[in-house]
Amino acid sequence: METYFDYKKTKIMKTKSISGLTLAILSVMLMLPIGLFSQVNYSGTWTLNQTKSNMGEGMGGRMAAKALTVVQQGNDLSVERTQDSRDGEETKTNSKYTLDGKECANTGIMDSKLKSTVSWSADKATLNFANTMVFDRGGDPMEIKSTEAWKLTDAKTLSIASQSTTPMGDSNVTLVYDKK
């Protein structure tokens, strides 16, 4: 009985093994959550749903925007906030951010100076804002620090959990916005 090595059969078997391994890896990758490969897009027009929101105590809830118009393109985010002033007049503020953790400067409510850094959570499901707003009160500046966590609870619901610290006290609110 003669024994010999058939190189062609061995090569074919190795190719099949590699193909099987490749197929297994692709299958596992397809089962991973999409959030690992992409980020949420918040673009759209959002209206405050007061019944679903926790307006908290203090000024945090009273200063909530009644509408947001968000445009997100790549690493850039622009937000137009519509809210009522103390006089009851509708006002709009526009802010621009980058989503890479670099500091962004904007004008906030009542001509305050707003500095923000915005970054994604590790799972790319939540957008985190760290804000410092400074009001110039005739040489006596007042500083407000706040954080916001933006998260889509579903395709048509945006939840913004906000915490702020002011000289007048702390505020915790969760604002819920419905997509138009």
Summary of the structure (lengths in Angstrom):
residues: 180
radius of gyration: 25.2
end to end distance: 80.4
largest distance: 103.7
contacts: 453
relative contact order: 0.16
helix: 19%
strand: 49%
